[in-house]
């Protein structure tokens, strides 16, 4: 571990799950069987594109309205907000944050989702925003529902929202999932259970934030994203370390 005044905080390998975890069935085919290769990025990969507010639509961070055709989507209205921070706790401004999720019944608007729950005609389930000068982001949505999946018998995913955070280029992309405080499915989820460190799991669970809820309208959850270091958010596409 680097000193407190260091500009770099080493990450802890024990926080990250092994690539091959048979209890998470998909990892059997996805996990590498040979040593990883380190490839250097080209200049074009790390310097572009540059994301700006002019590329973001007015409703991109409002999943309640950005796909609505004949009324609001069905479900519990919520706000999700937080900050994107570096390993020293400093804000990361002008960062593109994308998010996607199932609807309130637990079904994605995707042709390969065959769960028998209904599609909501007024809910698309995806959006994006850019962090402000303080690294702050927020969006409105409906709370996603849990859903069964073909892992092993009676496997269910907890309610969750997927997040993608971009750096200065498309190859600098981190992907994670946010869970909801108090969900009884979290402790028995096969994906969550491959994470060996409880503190790392806790950083994926968004607590209820009653200070920011909208009375008679929406509850609020807070989810801060830390890009690396000893207290970093666990990113599923960077299990070797952020």
TIPA-568868 format. One record per residue (C-alpha): residue number from 1; chain; x negated, y negated, z negated. Coordinates in Angstrom, 1 decimal, m for minus. Example, Ala and Ser with C-alpha at 12.3 -4.5 7.8 and 13.67 -1.06 7.14 Angstrom:
+-----+-----+--------+--------+--------+
: seq : mol :   east :  north :     up :
+-----+-----+--------+--------+--------+
:   1 :   A :  m12.3 :    4.5 :   m7.8 :
:   2 :   A :  m13.7 :    1.1 :   m7.1 :
+-----+-----+--------+--------+--------+
This chain:
+-----+-----+--------+--------+--------+
: seq : mol :   east :  north :     up :
+-----+-----+--------+--------+--------+
:   1 :   A :    0.0 :    0.0 :    0.0 :
:   2 :   A :   m1.4 :   m3.4 :    0.9 :
:   3 :   A :   m1.6 :   m6.1 :   m1.6 :
:   4 :   A :    1.2 :   m8.5 :   m2.4 :
:   5 :   A :   m0.3 :  m11.3 :   m0.4 :
:   6 :   A :   m1.1 :   m9.2 :    2.6 :
:   7 :   A :    0.6 :  m10.0 :    6.0 :
:   8 :   A :    1.1 :   m6.3 :    6.5 :
:   9 :   A :    2.9 :   m3.7 :    4.3 :
:  10 :   A :    2.2 :   m0.1 :    5.1 :
:  11 :   A :    5.3 :    2.1 :    5.5 :
:  12 :   A :    5.7 :    5.3 :    3.6 :
:  13 :   A :    5.9 :    8.5 :    5.7 :
:  14 :   A :    7.8 :   10.3 :    2.9 :
:  15 :   A :   10.8 :    8.1 :    3.6 :
:  16 :   A :   11.3 :    9.5 :    7.1 :
:  17 :   A :   13.0 :   12.8 :    7.9 :
:  18 :   A :   11.2 :   15.5 :    9.8 :
:  19 :   A :   12.0 :   15.6 :   13.5 :
:  20 :   A :   13.0 :   19.3 :   13.3 :
:  21 :   A :   15.8 :   19.7 :   10.8 :
:  22 :   A :   18.0 :   22.7 :   11.6 :
:  23 :   A :   20.8 :   21.5 :    9.3 :
:  24 :   A :   21.2 :   18.7 :   11.8 :
:  25 :   A :   21.9 :   21.0 :   14.8 :
:  26 :   A :   21.0 :   18.6 :   17.6 :
:  27 :   A :   17.5 :   18.1 :   16.3 :
:  28 :   A :   16.6 :   21.7 :   17.2 :
:  29 :   A :   16.6 :   20.7 :   20.9 :
:  30 :   A :   15.6 :   17.1 :   20.5 :
:  31 :   A :   12.6 :   17.5 :   18.3 :
:  32 :   A :    9.1 :   17.6 :   20.0 :
:  33 :   A :    7.0 :   20.8 :   19.8 :
:  34 :   A :    3.7 :   19.1 :   20.6 :
:  35 :   A :    1.7 :   16.2 :   19.2 :
:  36 :   A :    3.0 :   12.8 :   20.1 :
:  37 :   A :    1.1 :   10.6 :   22.6 :
:  38 :   A :    0.5 :    6.9 :   21.9 :
:  39 :   A :    1.1 :    4.8 :   25.0 :
:  40 :   A :    0.2 :    1.1 :   25.3 :
:  41 :   A :    3.0 :   m1.2 :   26.5 :
:  42 :   A :    2.4 :   m3.4 :   29.5 :
:  43 :   A :    2.6 :   m7.2 :   29.3 :
:  44 :   A :    5.9 :   m7.2 :   31.1 :
:  45 :   A :    7.4 :   m4.7 :   28.6 :
:  46 :   A :    6.5 :   m6.7 :   25.5 :
:  47 :   A :    7.1 :  m10.3 :   26.8 :
:  48 :   A :   10.6 :  m10.0 :   28.4 :
:  49 :   A :   13.4 :  m10.6 :   28.6 :
:  50 :   A :   14.0 :  m13.5 :   26.3 :
:  51 :   A :   17.5 :  m13.6 :   24.7 :
:  52 :   A :   19.3 :  m16.9 :   24.2 :
:  53 :   A :   22.7 :  m18.1 :   23.0 :
:  54 :   A :   23.7 :  m18.9 :   26.6 :
:  55 :   A :   23.9 :  m15.2 :   27.3 :
:  56 :   A :   26.4 :  m14.6 :   24.4 :
:  57 :   A :   30.1 :  m14.9 :   25.0 :
:  58 :   A :   32.4 :  m16.7 :   22.6 :
:  59 :   A :   34.1 :  m13.4 :   21.6 :
:  60 :   A :   31.1 :  m11.1 :   21.8 :
:  61 :   A :   30.9 :  m10.9 :   18.0 :
:  62 :   A :   34.7 :  m10.6 :   17.5 :
:  63 :   A :   35.7 :   m6.9 :   18.1 :
:  64 :   A :   39.2 :   m7.7 :   17.0 :
:  65 :   A :   39.7 :  m10.0 :   20.0 :
:  66 :   A :   37.1 :   m9.2 :   22.6 :
:  67 :   A :   39.0 :   m6.3 :   24.1 :
:  68 :   A :   42.6 :   m7.0 :   23.0 :
:  69 :   A :   45.2 :   m6.8 :   25.8 :
:  70 :   A :   48.6 :   m6.9 :   24.0 :
:  71 :   A :   47.8 :   m7.6 :   20.4 :
:  72 :   A :   45.3 :   m7.0 :   17.6 :
:  73 :   A :   43.7 :   m3.5 :   17.2 :
:  74 :   A :   45.1 :   m1.2 :   14.5 :
:  75 :   A :   43.1 :   m0.8 :   11.3 :
:  76 :   A :   41.6 :   m2.5 :    8.3 :
:  77 :   A :   40.2 :   m5.9 :    9.3 :
:  78 :   A :   36.6 :   m6.4 :    8.0 :
:  79 :   A :   33.6 :   m8.8 :    8.4 :
:  80 :   A :   30.1 :   m7.4 :    8.5 :
:  81 :   A :   27.3 :   m9.9 :    7.9 :
:  82 :   A :   23.6 :  m10.0 :    6.8 :
:  83 :   A :   20.1 :  m11.1 :    7.8 :
:  84 :   A :   17.4 :   m9.6 :    9.9 :
:  85 :   A :   14.1 :   m9.9 :    8.0 :
:  86 :   A :   10.5 :   m9.0 :    8.4 :
:  87 :   A :    8.5 :   m7.0 :    6.0 :
:  88 :   A :    7.6 :  m10.1 :    3.9 :
:  89 :   A :   11.3 :  m11.1 :    3.6 :
:  90 :   A :   11.1 :  m13.9 :    6.1 :
:  91 :   A :   14.0 :  m14.4 :    8.5 :
:  92 :   A :   13.7 :  m13.2 :   12.1 :
:  93 :   A :   15.6 :  m15.8 :   14.2 :
:  94 :   A :   17.0 :  m15.5 :   17.8 :
:  95 :   A :   17.1 :  m11.7 :   17.7 :
:  96 :   A :   19.7 :   m9.9 :   19.7 :
:  97 :   A :   21.8 :   m7.6 :   17.5 :
:  98 :   A :   24.2 :   m5.2 :   19.2 :
:  99 :   A :   26.8 :   m3.0 :   17.4 :
: 100 :   A :   29.2 :   m0.3 :   18.5 :
: 101 :   A :   31.6 :    2.0 :   16.6 :
: 102 :   A :   34.7 :    4.3 :   16.7 :
: 103 :   A :   38.1 :    2.8 :   16.2 :
: 104 :   A :   40.2 :    3.1 :   13.0 :
: 105 :   A :   41.2 :    6.6 :   13.9 :
: 106 :   A :   37.6 :    7.7 :   14.4 :
: 107 :   A :   37.5 :    7.9 :   18.2 :
: 108 :   A :   35.0 :    6.1 :   20.5 :
: 109 :   A :   36.1 :    4.6 :   23.8 :
: 110 :   A :   33.9 :    7.0 :   25.7 :
: 111 :   A :   34.8 :    9.6 :   28.3 :
: 112 :   A :   32.8 :   12.3 :   26.5 :
: 113 :   A :   34.7 :   11.7 :   23.2 :
: 114 :   A :   37.3 :   14.4 :   23.1 :
: 115 :   A :   38.5 :   14.0 :   19.5 :
: 116 :   A :   42.3 :   14.3 :   19.4 :
: 117 :   A :   42.7 :   10.9 :   17.7 :
: 118 :   A :   44.3 :    8.2 :   19.9 :
: 119 :   A :   42.5 :    5.5 :   21.8 :
: 120 :   A :   43.4 :    2.0 :   20.7 :
: 121 :   A :   44.3 :    0.0 :   23.8 :
: 122 :   A :   43.3 :   m3.2 :   22.1 :
: 123 :   A :   39.9 :   m2.1 :   20.8 :
: 124 :   A :   36.7 :   m1.7 :   22.8 :
: 125 :   A :   34.4 :   m0.9 :   19.9 :
: 126 :   A :   31.3 :   m2.9 :   20.9 :
: 127 :   A :   29.8 :   m6.3 :   20.6 :
: 128 :   A :   26.7 :   m8.4 :   20.1 :
: 129 :   A :   25.3 :  m11.6 :   18.6 :
: 130 :   A :   22.0 :  m13.4 :   18.1 :
: 131 :   A :   20.6 :  m14.3 :   14.7 :
: 132 :   A :   20.4 :  m17.9 :   13.8 :
: 133 :   A :   17.3 :  m19.8 :   12.5 :
: 134 :   A :   17.8 :  m18.1 :    9.1 :
: 135 :   A :   18.0 :  m14.6 :   10.6 :
: 136 :   A :   21.7 :  m14.5 :    9.8 :
: 137 :   A :   24.3 :  m12.6 :   11.9 :
: 138 :   A :   28.0 :  m11.7 :   11.4 :
: 139 :   A :   30.9 :  m10.1 :   13.3 :
: 140 :   A :   34.5 :   m9.2 :   12.9 :
: 141 :   A :   35.9 :   m5.8 :   13.5 :
: 142 :   A :   38.2 :   m3.1 :   12.1 :
: 143 :   A :   36.8 :   m0.4 :    9.8 :
: 144 :   A :   35.9 :    2.7 :   11.8 :
: 145 :   A :   37.4 :    6.0 :   10.8 :
: 146 :   A :   35.5 :    9.2 :   10.1 :
: 147 :   A :   35.5 :   12.0 :   12.6 :
: 148 :   A :   34.7 :   15.7 :   13.0 :
: 149 :   A :   31.7 :   16.8 :   15.1 :
: 150 :   A :   30.3 :   20.0 :   16.4 :
: 151 :   A :   27.4 :   20.5 :   14.1 :
: 152 :   A :   28.4 :   23.4 :   11.9 :
: 153 :   A :   31.8 :   24.4 :   10.5 :
: 154 :   A :   33.8 :   21.5 :    9.2 :
: 155 :   A :   31.1 :   18.9 :    9.7 :
: 156 :   A :   32.4 :   15.3 :    9.5 :
: 157 :   A :   30.7 :   12.0 :   10.1 :
: 158 :   A :   31.2 :    9.3 :    7.5 :
: 159 :   A :   32.7 :    6.0 :    8.7 :
: 160 :   A :   29.7 :    4.1 :   10.3 :
: 161 :   A :   28.7 :    1.3 :   12.7 :
: 162 :   A :   25.7 :    1.7 :   15.0 :
: 163 :   A :   23.2 :   m1.2 :   15.2 :
: 164 :   A :   20.6 :   m2.1 :   17.8 :
: 165 :   A :   18.0 :   m4.8 :   17.2 :
: 166 :   A :   15.8 :   m6.1 :   20.0 :
: 167 :   A :   12.4 :   m7.7 :   19.8 :
: 168 :   A :   10.9 :   m9.7 :   22.7 :
: 169 :   A :   11.6 :   m6.9 :   25.2 :
: 170 :   A :   13.7 :   m3.9 :   26.0 :
: 171 :   A :   11.0 :   m1.5 :   24.8 :
: 172 :   A :   11.1 :   m3.2 :   21.4 :
: 173 :   A :   14.4 :   m1.8 :   20.3 :
: 174 :   A :   15.3 :   m0.3 :   16.9 :
: 175 :   A :   18.5 :    1.6 :   16.3 :
: 176 :   A :   20.2 :    2.5 :   13.0 :
: 177 :   A :   23.6 :    3.2 :   11.4 :
: 178 :   A :   25.4 :    1.4 :    8.7 :
: 179 :   A :   27.6 :    3.2 :    6.2 :
: 180 :   A :   30.2 :    1.9 :    3.8 :
: 181 :   A :   29.9 :    1.8 :    0.0 :
: 182 :   A :   31.9 :    4.4 :   m1.8 :
: 183 :   A :   32.5 :    6.8 :    1.2 :
: 184 :   A :   32.7 :   10.4 :   m0.2 :
: 185 :   A :   31.5 :   11.8 :    3.1 :
: 186 :   A :   28.1 :   10.2 :    2.9 :
: 187 :   A :   26.5 :   12.7 :    0.4 :
: 188 :   A :   27.6 :   15.7 :    2.5 :
: 189 :   A :   26.8 :   14.3 :    5.9 :
: 190 :   A :   24.1 :   16.6 :    7.6 :
: 191 :   A :   22.5 :   13.6 :    9.3 :
: 192 :   A :   22.3 :   11.6 :    6.1 :
: 193 :   A :   20.9 :   14.6 :    4.2 :
: 194 :   A :   17.8 :   14.9 :    6.4 :
: 195 :   A :   16.5 :   11.6 :    4.9 :
: 196 :   A :   14.3 :   12.8 :    2.0 :
: 197 :   A :   14.3 :    9.5 :    0.0 :
: 198 :   A :   17.5 :    8.4 :   m1.8 :
: 199 :   A :   16.4 :    4.7 :   m1.8 :
: 200 :   A :   16.1 :    4.9 :    2.0 :
: 201 :   A :   19.7 :    6.2 :    2.2 :
: 202 :   A :   20.9 :    3.5 :   m0.1 :
: 203 :   A :   19.5 :    0.9 :    2.3 :
: 204 :   A :   21.8 :    2.2 :    5.0 :
: 205 :   A :   24.9 :    1.7 :    2.8 :
: 206 :   A :   26.6 :   m1.7 :    3.0 :
: 207 :   A :   28.0 :   m2.9 :   m0.3 :
: 208 :   A :   31.3 :   m4.7 :   m0.5 :
: 209 :   A :   30.8 :   m8.5 :   m0.6 :
: 210 :   A :   33.8 :  m10.1 :   m2.2 :
: 211 :   A :   32.2 :  m13.5 :   m2.2 :
: 212 :   A :   32.5 :  m13.6 :    1.6 :
: 213 :   A :   35.8 :  m12.0 :    2.1 :
: 214 :   A :   38.7 :  m13.9 :    3.8 :
: 215 :   A :   41.7 :  m14.0 :    1.4 :
: 216 :   A :   44.8 :  m12.3 :    2.8 :
: 217 :   A :   42.8 :  m11.3 :    5.9 :
: 218 :   A :   39.5 :   m9.4 :    5.8 :
: 219 :   A :   37.2 :   m7.7 :    3.4 :
: 220 :   A :   33.5 :   m8.2 :    3.9 :
: 221 :   A :   30.4 :   m5.9 :    3.8 :
: 222 :   A :   26.8 :   m7.0 :    3.7 :
: 223 :   A :   24.1 :   m5.2 :    5.7 :
: 224 :   A :   20.6 :   m6.7 :    5.7 :
: 225 :   A :   18.1 :   m5.2 :    8.2 :
: 226 :   A :   14.4 :   m5.1 :    7.3 :
: 227 :   A :   12.2 :   m4.4 :   10.3 :
: 228 :   A :    9.3 :   m2.6 :    8.6 :
: 229 :   A :    7.3 :   m2.2 :    5.4 :
: 230 :   A :    8.0 :   m0.3 :    2.2 :
: 231 :   A :   11.6 :   m1.5 :    2.0 :
: 232 :   A :   12.4 :   m1.2 :    5.7 :
: 233 :   A :   15.7 :    0.0 :    7.1 :
: 234 :   A :   15.5 :    3.5 :    8.4 :
: 235 :   A :   15.7 :    3.5 :   12.2 :
: 236 :   A :   16.8 :    6.7 :   13.9 :
: 237 :   A :   14.7 :    6.1 :   17.1 :
: 238 :   A :   11.5 :    5.3 :   15.2 :
: 239 :   A :   11.3 :    8.2 :   12.7 :
: 240 :   A :    7.5 :    8.1 :   12.9 :
: 241 :   A :    7.6 :    4.6 :   11.4 :
: 242 :   A :    8.8 :    1.2 :   12.5 :
+-----+-----+--------+--------+--------+
